[in-house]
Amino acid sequence: MKAMILAAGRGERMRPLTDLLPKPLLAVGGKPLIVHHIEKLAAAGVTELVINHAWLGHKLVEALGDGSRFGVSIQWSAEESALETGGGIVQALPLLGDAPFLVINGDTWIDMDYGVLMQQPLGDDLARLWLVPNPPQHPQGDFALQAGRVLDVPAQALDGETEHPGLAVFTFSGVGIYHPAAFAYLSPGARKLAPLLRDWMAQGRVGGTLLAGEWRDIGTVDRLRELDDQLQGRTH
């Protein structure tokens, strides 16, 4: 299975750090966020990678090259300006091939064996998403998970109303496996992923699993420093 690491975002909330570096190159535990992903993918036997880039993308290419020093092969999908997640995947389809592929957000950190991610086939689904308990910064969550299916829920349900009793709502981790056919009909250009996911959910073609590992969304400088302190064994 090939994997795509999303690395094209501007990282506005991480400024001024991201004025000089693309967000996935910010370091925690002595290495860039994106290198943690690459090493864990390689350890799981996933060696064919596609990485998209836009803001300061040349620095990603300079830092990671063709991936050989990590035991992987990297192909680059350059975007003149960030195409959002959906648009980035559509542009990269020629590099991803005809088989289902894994997608991971390059600005997250996950502590788990990535081999687990490849153990659940898509079957007839267009996507399989990994969800996590809602973090403090996103308490309302994104989607419901019920009997292995990911479901969209109305805003009132996310606000705690009881029109959908028994639905457990979680946050999308940014980790998913997708069938290329799900994107093949889409035209190039900037496009968010969430509306596509909701369309596929309406068709009953999105499976889901809770992520069996620690997950961090590195969305602020404080969260970056907190994780770095944890990995470096520092206490205050």
C-alpha positions as CSV (number, residue, x, y, z in Angstrom):
1,M,0.0,0.0,0.0
2,K,1.2,3.5,-0.8
3,A,0.8,6.4,1.7
4,M,0.3,10.1,1.2
5,I,1.5,12.5,3.8
6,L,-0.3,15.9,3.7
7,A,2.2,18.7,4.1
8,A,1.0,21.7,2.1
9,G,-0.7,23.8,4.8
10,R,0.5,27.2,5.7
11,G,0.3,26.7,9.5
12,E,-1.0,30.2,10.3
13,R,-1.6,29.4,14.0
14,M,2.1,28.3,14.3
15,R,3.5,31.6,13.3
16,P,6.2,32.9,13.6
17,L,7.7,29.4,13.6
18,T,6.1,28.6,10.2
19,D,7.4,31.8,8.7
20,L,10.7,30.0,8.2
21,L,9.7,26.3,8.1
22,P,6.7,24.4,6.8
23,K,4.8,23.1,9.7
24,P,5.6,19.4,9.2
25,L,9.3,20.2,9.6
26,L,8.9,21.6,13.1
27,A,10.7,19.3,15.5
28,V,9.5,17.3,18.5
29,G,11.6,14.8,20.3
30,G,14.6,15.8,18.2
31,K,13.2,15.2,14.8
32,P,10.6,16.9,12.5
33,L,7.0,15.8,12.8
34,I,7.0,14.4,9.3
35,V,10.0,12.3,9.9
36,H,8.2,10.5,12.8
37,H,5.6,9.5,10.3
38,I,8.1,8.4,7.6
39,E,10.0,6.3,10.1
40,K,6.9,4.6,11.4
41,L,5.6,4.0,7.9
42,A,8.9,2.4,6.9
43,A,8.8,0.2,10.0
44,A,5.4,-1.0,8.9
45,G,6.6,-1.9,5.5
46,V,5.0,1.1,3.7
47,T,7.9,2.4,1.6
48,E,6.2,4.1,-1.4
49,L,5.2,7.6,-0.2
50,V,3.7,10.7,-1.9
51,I,4.1,14.0,-0.1
52,N,2.3,17.2,-1.3
53,H,3.7,20.6,-0.6
54,A,3.0,24.3,-1.2
55,W,4.2,26.8,1.5
56,L,8.0,26.6,1.7
57,G,7.8,23.3,-0.1
58,H,11.3,23.5,-1.4
59,K,12.5,23.1,2.2
60,L,10.6,19.9,2.6
61,V,12.2,18.6,-0.6
62,E,15.7,19.7,0.6
63,A,15.2,18.0,4.0
64,L,13.7,14.7,2.9
65,G,15.0,14.3,-0.7
66,D,13.9,11.0,-2.4
67,G,13.5,9.4,1.0
68,S,16.3,6.8,0.5
69,R,18.0,7.7,3.8
70,F,14.8,6.7,5.6
71,G,14.4,3.5,3.6
72,V,11.5,4.8,1.6
73,S,10.8,6.3,-1.9
74,I,9.2,9.7,-1.9
75,Q,7.4,11.2,-4.8
76,W,6.5,14.9,-4.6
77,S,3.2,16.6,-5.5
78,A,3.9,20.3,-5.8
79,E,1.0,22.7,-5.4
80,E,1.4,26.4,-6.4
81,S,-1.0,27.2,-3.6
82,A,-2.5,24.8,-1.1
83,L,-5.4,22.8,-2.6
84,E,-6.9,21.7,0.7
85,T,-7.0,18.0,1.5
86,G,-9.4,16.9,-1.1
87,G,-7.8,18.9,-3.9
88,G,-4.3,17.8,-2.8
89,I,-5.4,14.1,-3.1
90,V,-7.0,14.6,-6.5
91,Q,-3.8,16.2,-7.9
92,A,-1.7,13.3,-6.5
93,L,-3.9,10.5,-7.8
94,P,-1.5,9.8,-10.8
95,L,1.2,9.1,-8.2
96,L,-0.9,7.0,-5.9
97,G,-2.0,4.3,-8.4
98,D,-5.1,2.2,-8.7
99,A,-5.1,0.5,-5.2
100,P,-6.4,1.9,-1.9
101,F,-3.9,4.2,-0.3
102,L,-3.3,5.6,3.2
103,V,-3.4,9.3,4.0
104,I,-1.9,10.9,7.1
105,N,-1.7,14.6,8.1
106,G,1.9,15.6,8.3
107,D,1.3,18.0,11.2
108,T,0.0,15.4,13.6
109,W,1.9,13.0,15.9
110,I,0.8,9.4,16.5
111,D,2.3,6.9,18.8
112,M,1.3,3.5,17.4
113,D,2.4,0.7,15.1
114,Y,1.3,1.9,11.7
115,G,1.1,-1.7,10.5
116,V,-2.3,-1.8,12.3
117,L,-3.7,0.7,9.8
118,M,-3.3,-1.7,6.9
119,Q,-5.0,-4.7,8.6
120,Q,-8.6,-3.7,7.8
121,P,-9.4,-3.9,4.1
122,L,-11.9,-1.4,2.5
123,G,-14.2,-4.0,1.0
124,D,-16.9,-2.1,-0.8
125,D,-16.3,1.1,1.1
126,L,-14.8,4.2,-0.4
127,A,-13.0,5.2,2.8
128,R,-12.0,4.0,6.3
129,L,-11.4,6.6,8.8
130,W,-9.6,6.5,12.2
131,L,-11.3,8.5,14.9
132,V,-10.1,9.7,18.3
133,P,-11.7,10.9,21.5
134,N,-12.5,14.5,21.2
135,P,-9.5,16.7,22.4
136,P,-10.0,19.8,24.6
137,Q,-9.7,22.1,21.6
138,H,-12.4,20.3,19.6
139,P,-14.9,19.0,22.2
140,Q,-17.9,18.8,19.7
141,G,-16.2,16.2,17.6
142,D,-16.8,15.5,13.9
143,F,-18.6,12.3,13.1
144,A,-20.4,9.5,14.9
145,L,-19.1,5.9,15.0
146,Q,-21.7,3.1,15.3
147,A,-21.0,-0.6,14.6
148,G,-18.0,0.1,12.5
149,R,-19.7,2.7,10.3
150,V,-18.9,6.4,10.3
151,L,-22.0,8.6,10.2
152,D,-22.6,12.3,9.7
153,V,-24.7,13.9,12.4
154,P,-26.6,17.2,12.3
155,A,-25.2,20.2,14.1
156,Q,-27.8,20.0,16.9
157,A,-26.5,16.4,17.7
158,L,-23.0,17.7,18.0
159,D,-24.2,20.4,20.4
160,G,-25.5,17.8,22.7
161,E,-29.1,17.5,21.7
162,T,-30.8,14.1,22.1
163,E,-32.3,13.6,18.6
164,H,-29.7,10.9,18.0
165,P,-29.5,8.9,21.2
166,G,-26.8,6.3,21.5
167,L,-24.5,7.9,18.9
168,A,-20.9,8.4,20.1
169,V,-19.3,11.3,18.4
170,F,-15.5,11.4,17.8
171,T,-12.9,13.6,16.1
172,F,-11.4,12.6,12.8
173,S,-7.7,12.0,13.3
174,G,-6.8,12.8,9.7
175,V,-5.8,9.2,9.1
176,G,-7.7,7.3,6.5
177,I,-7.6,4.8,3.7
178,Y,-9.3,5.7,0.5
179,H,-10.1,4.0,-2.8
180,P,-8.8,6.1,-5.7
181,A,-12.2,5.7,-7.5
182,A,-13.7,8.0,-4.9
183,F,-11.7,10.9,-6.3
184,A,-11.4,9.9,-9.9
185,Y,-14.5,11.8,-11.1
186,L,-13.4,15.1,-9.5
187,S,-11.9,18.0,-11.4
188,P,-8.6,19.6,-10.3
189,G,-8.6,22.5,-8.0
190,A,-8.9,23.4,-4.3
191,R,-11.4,21.2,-2.5
192,K,-12.1,20.3,1.1
193,L,-12.3,16.7,2.1
194,A,-15.2,16.9,4.6
195,P,-18.0,17.5,2.1
196,L,-16.8,14.4,0.1
197,L,-16.7,12.3,3.3
198,R,-20.3,13.4,4.1
199,D,-21.4,12.4,0.6
200,W,-19.8,9.0,1.0
201,M,-21.4,8.6,4.4
202,A,-24.8,9.3,3.0
203,Q,-24.1,6.4,0.6
204,G,-23.2,4.2,3.5
205,R,-19.7,3.7,2.2
206,V,-17.4,4.9,5.0
207,G,-16.1,2.5,7.6
208,G,-14.4,3.6,10.8
209,T,-12.2,2.5,13.7
210,L,-11.0,4.1,16.9
211,L,-7.3,4.9,16.7
212,A,-5.4,2.5,19.0
213,G,-2.7,4.9,20.1
214,E,-1.8,8.3,21.3
215,W,-2.7,11.1,18.9
216,R,-1.8,14.8,19.0
217,D,-3.0,17.6,16.7
218,I,-0.1,20.0,16.7
219,G,-2.2,23.1,16.0
220,T,-0.5,25.7,18.3
221,V,3.0,26.5,19.5
222,D,2.0,25.6,23.0
223,R,0.9,22.1,21.9
224,L,4.2,21.7,20.0
225,R,6.2,22.6,23.0
226,E,4.1,20.4,25.3
227,L,4.7,17.4,23.1
228,D,8.4,18.2,22.7
229,D,8.8,18.4,26.5
230,Q,7.1,15.1,26.9
231,L,9.2,13.3,24.3
232,Q,12.4,14.9,25.6
233,G,11.5,13.9,29.2
234,R,11.4,17.4,30.5
235,T,9.3,18.4,33.4
236,H,8.4,21.8,34.8
